[in-house]
Structures are given as structure tokens and as C-alpha cells.
Amino acid sequence: MKALTKLTAALLLAGTASVAATSAMAAPETFVIDNSHTFERFSYSHFGMSTQMSKFNKTTGSVTIDTAAKTAKVDITIDTTSVDTGFDVFNGHIQGPDFLDTAKFPTATFKGDKVHFKGDTPVSLDGELTIKGVTKPVTLTITHYVAMQHPMLKKDAIGANAEVVIKRSDFGASKYVPYVGDDVTITVSLEAVAK
């Protein structure tokens, strides 16, 4: 009887330890976006002559991910006044009312909360993109993802590249369509460091 009691206690202890270990492995981790290494780029056809590429220089937000539970939450805010086309005149043009209208809408946001994994690697993220006060559902395709210790900061860090194609006319920016392309490819290059 004592042997059975000891065995039962041992099994309970082992079960408790297993649950504790699983909980620790499944704990979500929050990462803060590193603005100096995070950029959103956008490209579009210019009269069919060339592909124009521009970027935004200021991004804030966070990523919370739990690879064991296969969940994630992404909250990104882009300062649209930081648009960088390479030319001051074009920067002002893109910020005007026909396009981003940054006087009224100085930020754009992406909020994602449904991630799809292939094995242990996230491959896409569903969420909502808001530009010029218009919110639409989008799916970002994740083309690269890595989780590692940052070699300089000695903290957990993640990096990812993702992209999505939107129609700018869906967001109230249809000036010059179809001569200047309606399809805009948004590419996100992101690095984030654990809190």
C-alpha cells in the first residue's frame, strides 16, 4: 500500500513538472519593434515604364508570439509623414490629399491576430490594414522569419520579411489610375527585440 502511495505521489509530481514545463515553453513573448531596422516599402507601376519604390522611415509597435501555442499578435503604427521617395517634391506629393493625406491621417496601422504556421515557422498573418481612415482585411505573406538572441543586445529578438498587394483605390487614393498602377506591393522588413 505504501509503495502504491509513493508511486501515485511520484506520478503526480512528474505530471505537475510536465505541465509546468509545457506552460513555460508555451509562454508568449513580446518584442518591441526596432525602428532603426524596420521599414515598410511600397512599390507600384509608373505608366508601365518602371516600378517606383519608396519607404517609410518611422515605425512603432510590438509583436507578441507564442510558437508553442502557434499564436501571435502584431500591432504596427507607421508614421506616414515619414514617407521617403528619394525626392522632397515627391514626398510632398505622396503626402497630399490625393494620396496619403497626411495632414488628416498622419499614421497608418496594421493589427494582426491570426497567424498561420508551417511546422514551427509562421508563414502568413491575417489582420486589418488602415490607411486614410479606411480599414480593410489583408493577409501578409511571411517570406522570412528568424528567432534568435540578438548578437549585440544579448536579448531574444525576431526578424521577418512579409508582403501584401493592395489596391490603393480601396483606400481612397485612386488618383491617376490606371496610368499609375492601382496595385501597390507593400513589403515589411521588421526587427524586434524582447522587452
N, C-alpha and C positions, 0 to 999 in steps of 0.2 A: 504493500500500500504506500509506504514511504517512497519507494522507488518510482511508483506511478506519479505521486505528487511532485517529486523532483523533476521527472520528465515533463509533466504538464507545465511546471514553472519555467523550465528551460525553453520549451516551445513558445510559451507566451512572451518570454524575454526576447527570443530570436525574432518573433513576429513583430514585436514593438520596435526593435532595432531596424528591421527591414522597412517598416512603414516610415520611421524617422529618416532613414537614408533616402528612400524614394521621395519624401517630401522635400528634403534638402536639394536633391537633384532637380526636382520639378519647380523649384522656386523661380519666379520671374525676376529678371534683372533689367533695370532701367539704365539707359545710356543717353547722355546729353550730346546733342549734335555739335560737332566741332566746325564752327563757321569758317575757319581758315582752310578747311579741307572738304567743304561741302558746297557743291554748285549745282544749280538747275540750269540746264542748257535747253534752248529751243531752236528748232530749225524748220524751214519752210521753203517752198519753191518760189523764186522771184522771176515772174514772167516766163517760167520754163527755161530760163537762161542759166541759172545757178541755184545752189542750195545755200541760203543765208543761215548763218549760225550765230547765236547770241547767248548771253547768260545773265544770271542774277548773282550779285556779289554778297548779299546778306541773307542768311537763313538761320532761323532758330527752331528749337523743338526738341523732341525726345522720341526714343524708341524703347518700348518695353517688350521683351521677348522671353518666352519660355519654350525652349526647344524640346524639352521632355513632354510637355503638355501640348506642344505644337500650336501655341497661341502667340499672338503679337498685337501690339497697339502702336500705331505710328501717328504722331502729331507734328506736322511741319508747317511753319509760317514763313512765307517768302516776302521780303521787302521789295515790292515791285518798283519802287523808286530807285532801286539799285541796279536796274537793267543796264547791261553793258553790251552795246552792239559794236563797239570799237570806234564809234564816231559820236561826238556830242550832239550833232544835229539829229541823227537818227535816234539817239537816246530820248531826246525831247519828243520826237515824232511818235515813238512807241508808247510814251507816257501820256500822249494826248487822248482826248475823248473818243476818237475813232478806234482806238486800240485798247490799252490798259486803263486809261482814265485814272491815273494815279492820284490826281487831286481829290477824287471822291473815294477811290478804292486803293489805298496805299499798300495793301497786302493781299496776297493770295494764300490759300491754305489747302493742305491735303490732310485728311483724317482717315486712317485705315485701321480696320479692326478684324479683318478676316484674312488670315494668311494660309496659303496652300504649300505643303511640303512635298518634296520628293526625297524619301528617306529622312535624313536629318537636316536637309538643306531647304530653306524657303525658296520657292520658285515664282510665286506671284502673290499679290496683295490687293484685295478689294477695298475700296474706300470711296470717299467723296472729295471731289476737287471743286474748290470755289474760286472763281475769277470774276471780277467786276460784280460781285454780289450774286452771281448765278452759280448754283451748286448742281453738279452732275455726278452720277456714279461712274467710276473708272476702275480699271484693273491694271495695275503696274506689273509688267513682266520683269522679274528679277533675273538679270543675266550674270550676276556675280555676287557671291556672299562669302564673307570670312569672319570668323570669331577667333580672337587671339588676345594675348597680352600685348599691350602697346609697348614696343621696344624702348621708348624713351620715358613714358609716363609711368610704366610698371603697373598699369591698371588694365582690367578687362576692357576690350574695345571691339567694335564691329565695323565692318566696311561693306558697302554694297553699291552696285550699279543697277539701275532699273529704268525702264522706259515705257511710255504710253503714247499713242497717237490720238489727238483730239481734233475736233473741228472748231476753229476759232469762232465761226458763226454761231455755234451753240452757246457761246459766252458773250454775245453782243459785240463782236469785233469782226464784222464782215466786210469792212472797207476794202475795196479793190478785188474782191472775189469775183470771178475765178482767176483773174490775171496774176494776182499774188495768191499763192496756194491757200486753200481753206484748211487743208490738213497740216497740223503742226505736230512735230515729234518732240516730246519733252523727255529729256534724259536727266536722270538724277544720279550724281556721284556723291555718295554720302560716307562720312566717317563720324563715329560717335563713341564717346568714352564713358565708362561706368561712373555713376555718381560717387 
